[in-house]
Amino acid sequence: MDRDPLPPSQPAELELLHVFWHEGMLDHDTGSGVFDTGFDPGFLEVLDKHPENADRVRNMVSILRKGPISRFLTWHSGRPAHANELLSFHSPEYIESLIQANARGSTELCAGTFLNPGSWGVALLAAGCTMSAMDHILSGRANLAYSLVRPPGHHAQPTRADGYCFLNNAGLAVKLALKAGIKRIVAIDIDVHYGNGTAEGFYDTNDVLTVSLHMNHGSWGPSHPQSGSIDELGEGNGYGYNLNIPLPNGSGDEGYQYAFDELVVPAMRQYQPEIIVFIIGQDSSMFDPNGRQCLTMDGYRKIGRLVRKMADEQSKGRLLIVQEGGYHITYSAYCLHATIEGVLKVPEPLLEDPIAGYPEDSGITLKVVDAIKR
């Protein structure tokens, strides 16, 4: 593929990011209805695709393969996880329930979370891709790896599905690293929703520091009993090792920057992780239908740069990125590109923001930062 030359200010060489992906992950059909309900009221001419649909990831793959960041990426084909590998994070009873649900055909496991024909195989691919990406780091073949997967995983708890998630992809990768002898791991989640499944899986251990920045949405039902509040600190040996940072709606770039500077970076420096798992979701963006946090491409770029800086300082550069949400078909892809630019320490933006930015926004976000400080 022909590539445009880099602008003069861009370096010719950056460390490569190893991307793990498999086309089979497009085969998870989540259906259509009113937003994520699968419900057809009978009086709408056009129904929404479920927000967690294949098109969102098609655009993510496309922008990374064809966009200006492409020269700094190398691609690997993922593989499906084996059922016995899933037991490191999930209970045998839960895995058996998924296998049985798959045998029955289409099933709504919880609100908005549909296991349809083909979905179980795709979930295994997502888990396997993520473990393969972690293994690539553990084996010393790379420091930087990215698991570009769907369905997402960070809401999947050891014993239940939740929030479009069946298997906890990041959690399984963390378990793989712990089994390999890694002693301290930070899992930092910037998806707009609380990474409750990952937190639940490591709630009683100090081997993993789980950090989640999310909008203050609270519990949303039986599948998601956790509130994501600052009071959910862990228990037993894990007490103090679950850091929740619920942010006001509309926190934006400045709000996230402040939270990183004041809370995330000091916590990570104190913990001194051997590997960082960066759990990303572009549903924190300004235009996402599933979130209200108003991050722009510039905000994602800065977060990516901050996390990479912490990896270089604390974990010898070892950083695994795991994809979660992001439901605006266009802007999610652009924000992903910006995140990767930050992680790769590209000194100047490679893509301009196509839609964000109104002069009056700065006043709104500064008010939010003042509210966070108070």
N, C-alpha and C positions, 0 to 999 in steps of 0.2 A: 504494500500500500504506500503510495506517495505521501510524504509528510511535509508540511510547511516548515521552513527553517525556524529555529527559535529566534525570538528577538535578541538583539545584541546583549541585553542585560541578563539573559538566561544562561546558566551553565550548560555546557555540552553533556556533562555526566552527573547524574544523581544516583544514589543507591536505588536499586530496583525494588519494586514492590511485587511480591509473588501472589497472584490472584488465583484463587481456587473457585472453579465454577463448573457446572454441568448443565447442558441444555435440557436435560430431563426435568429440571426443576420448574420448567414452564408448564408441565403437565398437571399441576394442581389446579383444578377448576373450582373456584369458590362460588360460582353462580352469580345471580343478580337479584335485585329486589330494591327495597327502600333502604338505601345506604348499605349497612352490613347485616340486615335482618333476614334477607332471603324472602321477604314478604312482598307479595304482589297485591296491592289494594284493589286492583281491577279498574281503576279510573285514571291511571297514568299511561300515556302513550309510550314513554321511554323510561325504562327502569335503569337504575345505576348498576354498573358492575360492582361487585363486592370490592371495597377499597384495596384489599390484599389480593390483587389480581396479577396475572402474568405480565401485563403491559408495563407496569411500573418497573419491573426488573429488566424487561427487554430494553427500556430506555437507559437504565443504569449500565447494562452491559454495553450498549451501543455507544454511549458517551465516553466510556473508558477505552473502548476499542478504536473509536474514530476521532475522539477529541484530542486536543494537544497534549494531554497527559500520557497518551498511549505509548510514547517512546520510552517511558520510565516503568512500564509494566511488563511482566512476563506471566504467561497464562498456563495453568495446570488444570487438568480434568480431575474432578473429584470422584469419589466412589461411595457407594452406599454403606452405611454402618451395618454391622452385624447385630442381631438382636441381643446377644450376650454383652456387647459393648455398652448398651444402653443402661445396663444394670448398675453401672458405676454411679449414676446420678438418680435414676428412676427406680421405683419399686417393681418387683416382678409382677405384682397384681395389676399395676397400672399398665405396664407394657402388654400384658395378656389382654387387658380390656381394650386396648387399641387394636390389637390383632383381631379380636372378635368383632369389634366395630367395623373394621375393614372388610371382614368376611360378610357382614350383613348388608353392606352397601352404604348408601348415603345416610349420614348421621350428623345431627347437630350435637356436638359434645357439650357445649355451653353456649351462651349467647354470642352469636356472630361467628362461631368457630365450627366450620363444616368439614367433616371427613367424608369426601366423595370418592368414587372409584378413581384410583390412581394416586390419591393423596398420600396414602401410607408409604408408597414407594418413594415419593418425592420427599417426605419427611425424613426417610432414611438417608436419602442423598444429601440433604442439608446437614444432617448430623455428621455423616461421613466426610463431607467436604471440610467441615470445620475441624474435625479431628485430624484430618490429613494436613490442613494448614498448620495446626499446632505441632504436629509431628515434624513438619518441615523446619520449624524453628528449633525444636528440641534436638534434632539430629545435627544441627549446626549448618544446614544447607542454606539458611537465610536468617536474617534478623527480622525482616518485615514481611508479614503475610496478611492477606485479606481473604476472608471467606464471604463470597458474594452469594448469598443463599436466600431461599424462601422455601417453605413458610418460615416466618420468624420464630424465635424460640424463647425469648427472655421472660415471658409470662408462664411458661410451662414449669410446673412445680414437680417435685418428686412423685407426687401421687395424683396429679390432675392436669387436664388441659385448661387453657385460659387464653383469652385475648388473641385469637387466630393462631395460637402456638400449640404444638403437639409434643415436641421434644426440645429440651433446652440445649441448643447448639453450643452456646458459650460455656454453659455449665459442664457439658461433657468434655469440652476441650480443657477446661481447668482441671477436671478430674484426671485427665490423661497426663497433664503436667505434674500434678501431685504424685501420681503413681511413678513417674519417672524420677522423682526425688527432688523436685523443686519445692522449696520450703515456704516461700512467701510470694503470693500473687495478688495483684490488684486487678479487680474487674470494675471498670468505670463505664457507666451507662449513661448516654446522653439522649436516648430515645425520649420522646415527650411523655411517655407513660412509665410509671415506676417499674423497674426491673425486678418485680416481686418474686418471680420464679427462681432467678439466680440467687437473690438474697436468701430465700427460703432454703435452698440447697446447701448453703454454707453458713447458716444462721448460728450454729453452735461451734464454730471452729475459728481459730485465729490464724489458720494457714492462708486464709483468703480475706482480704479487705474488699468488701463490696461497697461501691459508691454509686449513687444514682441521683442525677439531676432531672427533675420531671415537673410537670405542672401539678398543681395541688388538687388532684382529682379525687382522692380518697378511695375507699373501697367501692367496687361497682357490682357486688353481688357475691353469691356463694362460691363462684370460681376464683374470685379475687378478694379474699377477706382482708388482706393486708391494706393498710391505709397509705403507706409511704410517708408517714409522718416522721418528724425528727426523734420521736420517742421510741421508734422501732430500732433498737441499738444492737440486737443480737442477744444471745443468752448463753449461759455457761461459759465455756472457754471463748466463745465468740462475742461476749458482751463488749461493746465498744468497737467492734470490727464491721458493723453495718452502718454506713454513713448515708443518711437520706437527706437530700436537699430539695424540698418542695419549693418551687419558685412561683411567684405571682404570675397570672396570665399576662402575656405581653412583655415579659422580662427583656426579650431582645438581646442584641449583641452585647450591650454594655452590662446588662444584668448577669449574663453568663460569664463574662470576663471577670466581673467582681466576685462571683461565687467561686470561680477557679482560683483567683488570686488569694482570696481570704480563707477558703475552706479546703478545696481539693488539693492544691499544690502543697500546702503545709502538711496535710494528712499523708500524702504520698511520700514526702521527704522523711517524715517520721517513721513510716512503715518500712521503707527501703525494699521495694519488691524486686524479685529476681526476674519476673516476667510481668508485663502489663497486657491485659486483655481489654481492648477498647471497643465497647459495644455501641454501635452507632445507629441512629434512626433520623431520617430527614423529616419526620413528622413534627419536629420542633420548629419547622420553618414558618416563614411569614404567611405562606399561602396554603398550608396543609389543611385538608378538610377534617383531620382527626386531632388537631392540636391548636393551641392558642399562644405559642411562645414567641413567634415573630423573629426567629433567627433569619439572617440573610446569608448569602454566600460568604460575605466577608467574616461574619461571625463563625461559621463553620470552619473557614480557613484558619482563623486564629485559634480555635479549639484544637484543630489537628496539629498545628504548630506547637501548642503548649504540651499536648500529650506526647508528641515526638521528643520534645525537649526533656520531659520527665523520663522517657524511656532511655535516652542517651545518658542522662545523669544517674539513673537509679538501677536500670536493668540491662546494662551493657547493650543498649539499643534493641533489645528483644521486645517486639510489639506485635500482637495478633489483633487484627481488626475483624469484627463480626457484624454482619449486616442484620438490622432489625427492620423497623418500620420506615415510612416515607411514602405518602399516598397521592401527592400531586404528581401527575404523570410526567410533567416537564420539569418543574422546579426541583423535585427530589433528585433528579439526575444531575442537574447543575450543582446543587448543594453537595452531592456526593463528590463530584469532580473537585469542588473547592476544598472539601475535607481532605482528600488525597493530596492536593497541592500542598496543604499545610503539613501533613505528615511527611511528605517528601522534601520539605523545606525549600520549595520553589520560591525564590526571592520576590518575584513579581507575579501578579495574577495572570493566568493563562487564558481565562475566559472572563468576559464582562458579565455582570448580572443583567439578565434580560428583562426583568420585570420589577425588581424591588427598588425601593427608595423614593420617599416623598420628603420634601424639606421639613415638614412638620413632625416627622417621626422622631427626630432627635429629642425634641422636647418631651414627648411621651415617654421614651425609654429612660431619660434622665430622672423623671418622676418615679419610675419603677425602681431604679437603682436606689434612690432616696428611701423608698418604702422598704427595700430589702435591708438597708443599713439600720433602719429603725427596728 
